[in-house]
């Protein structure tokens, strides 16, 4: 049987073409992304190695340490008269004011609420949130339940100041956690409005 010349030419060229494709495929870089997957929050991802910013590992370590400290302070935690605490805003005093570190206070509150210290510490949501939810639910139809009638129960505010100190190729961070008395307290310790009832810090330096 006779094949057309073009078919015979292809048959002779095909092995050479396959070898060329194999060789070029072996030498070419593989366009494969990372497979992703789950890692523990207190471990750094490969993309975070060498980063000079606060990460999830610092979040876990800092808030775990702060929760353990404040829960063990018998001059603050009180099962008979637990201090009523509202979570304030992070005060970002770093050279990157656009960064949001509020997650540190959110996790600290969650850890404390989930721990055995819950009976000695009482957290309430911030006034703006409560007012908005009351107005949304009652729509001004129940005068006793509107935002105007709402009185905050918080006697203390949990806050944190974040500082950094960049120098050369390194970066230093200081997180100063504070529990500040807001008014003459009806619960917990009463040392006067504006007093820092509890304070502790977390610091880390990146090379």
C-alpha positions in Angstrom: 0.0 0.0 0.0 1.3 3.4 -0.9 0.8 6.4 1.3 0.9 10.0 0.1 4.2 11.6 0.4 3.0 14.0 3.1 1.9 11.1 5.3 5.3 9.4 4.9 7.1 12.6 5.7 5.0 13.0 8.9 5.7 9.5 10.0 9.5 10.0 9.7 9.3 13.4 11.5 7.0 12.3 14.3 9.6 10.6 16.5 11.9 13.6 16.2 9.1 15.9 17.1 8.2 13.9 20.2 11.8 13.8 21.4 12.0 17.6 20.9 8.8 18.2 22.9 10.1 15.9 25.7 13.4 17.7 25.9 11.8 21.1 25.9 9.3 20.0 28.5 12.0 18.8 30.9 14.0 22.0 30.6 11.1 24.4 30.9 10.0 25.7 34.3 6.9 24.1 35.7 4.1 26.6 36.1 2.8 25.2 39.3 1.4 27.3 42.1 1.5 26.4 45.8 -0.9 23.7 46.8 -2.2 25.8 49.6 -3.6 23.8 52.5 -4.1 24.5 56.2 -1.3 25.3 58.6 -1.6 26.1 62.3 -2.0 29.9 63.1 1.0 29.9 65.3 3.3 28.8 62.4 4.6 31.0 59.6 3.8 30.2 56.0 6.6 29.9 53.5 5.5 33.3 52.0 5.9 34.9 55.4 9.5 33.9 56.0 11.6 37.0 56.2 8.6 39.4 56.7 9.1 42.2 59.2 5.5 42.7 60.2 3.4 41.3 63.0 1.8 38.0 61.9 -0.6 35.4 63.1 2.1 33.8 65.2 2.5 37.0 67.2 -1.3 37.4 67.4 -1.6 34.0 69.1 1.4 34.4 71.4 0.5 37.9 72.5 -3.2 37.4 73.2 -2.6 34.0 74.9 0.0 35.6 77.1 -2.2 38.6 77.9 -5.3 36.5 78.6 -3.3 34.3 81.0 -2.0 37.3 82.9 -5.2 39.3 83.3 -7.1 36.2 84.3 -4.7 35.4 87.1 -4.8 38.9 88.5 -7.1 38.7 91.5 -7.0 42.5 91.8 -8.8 42.7 88.5 -10.8 39.4 88.0 -13.5 39.2 90.6 -16.2 36.5 90.7 -18.3 38.4 93.2 -18.1 41.7 91.3 -16.7 41.1 87.8 -15.5 44.2 86.0 -17.7 45.2 83.1 -15.3 45.7 80.1 -15.8 47.1 76.6 -13.2 46.6 73.9 -11.8 49.9 72.6 -9.9 50.7 69.5 -6.3 49.8 68.9 -4.1 52.9 69.0 -1.7 52.6 66.1 1.3 54.7 66.8 3.6 52.9 64.3 5.2 54.3 61.2 2.5 52.5 59.2 -0.7 54.2 60.5 -2.8 52.6 57.8 -2.3 49.1 59.2 -5.2 47.6 61.2 -4.3 45.7 64.4 -7.8 45.5 65.9 -7.7 41.7 65.6 -5.4 41.6 68.7 -8.1 43.0 70.9 -10.8 40.9 69.3 -8.9 37.7 69.9 -8.0 38.7 73.5 -11.6 39.2 74.3 -12.6 35.9 72.7 -9.9 34.0 74.5 -10.9 35.5 77.9 -14.6 34.8 77.2 -13.8 31.2 76.3 -11.6 30.6 79.2 -12.3 29.8 82.9 -11.9 33.5 83.6 -15.3 34.2 82.2 -17.0 34.3 85.6 -14.5 36.9 86.8 -14.6 39.2 83.8 -17.7 40.5 82.0 -17.5 41.9 78.5 -20.1 44.1 76.8 -20.2 45.3 73.2 -19.4 48.9 72.3 -22.1 51.6 72.5 -22.3 52.3 68.8 -23.0 48.6 68.1 -25.7 48.4 70.7 -27.4 51.6 69.7 -27.5 50.5 66.0 -29.0 47.1 66.9 -31.6 48.6 69.3 -32.8 51.1 66.6 -32.8 48.4 64.0 -34.9 46.0 66.1 -37.4 48.4 67.8 -37.4 51.2 65.1 -38.2 53.9 67.7 -41.5 52.2 68.6 -40.4 51.3 72.1 -39.1 54.4 73.8 -37.5 52.3 76.6 -35.5 50.4 74.0 -34.2 53.1 71.7 -30.6 54.2 71.5 -31.4 57.4 73.4 -32.5 55.3 76.4 -29.5 53.1 76.3 -27.0 53.4 79.2 -23.7 51.7 78.8 -22.8 49.2 81.5 -19.1 49.3 80.9 -16.9 50.5 83.7 -13.6 49.7 82.0 -12.1 49.7 78.5 -9.6 47.2 77.1 -7.2 48.9 74.7 -3.8 48.5 73.2 -1.1 50.9 71.9 1.1 49.6 69.1 4.5 51.1 68.5 7.3 50.2 66.1 11.0 51.2 65.9 12.5 50.6 62.4 16.3 50.7 62.4 18.5 49.7 59.5 17.3 46.3 58.3 15.4 45.4 61.5 11.9 46.1 62.9 10.9 46.3 66.5 7.3 46.2 67.7 5.8 46.9 71.1 2.1 46.1 72.0 1.1 47.7 75.3 -2.2 46.3 76.5 -4.2 48.3 79.1 -7.4 48.0 81.1 -8.5 51.6 81.7 -11.2 52.7 84.2 -13.9 54.9 82.5 -15.9 56.2 85.5 -16.5 55.6 89.2 -16.9 51.9 88.9 -19.9 49.9 90.0 -18.0 46.7 89.5 -14.4 45.5 89.8 -11.7 47.6 91.3 -12.4 51.3 91.7 -9.3 53.4 91.6 -10.7 56.4 89.7 -11.6 57.3 86.1 -8.6 57.3 83.8 -6.6 54.9 85.9 -4.8 52.0 84.3 -6.1 49.1 86.3 -4.0 46.5 84.5 -1.2 46.7 81.9 1.1 44.2 80.2 3.2 44.2 77.0 4.3 42.1 74.1 7.4 42.9 72.2 9.1 41.3 69.2 12.0 42.2 66.9 12.4 41.1 63.3 16.0 40.9 61.9 
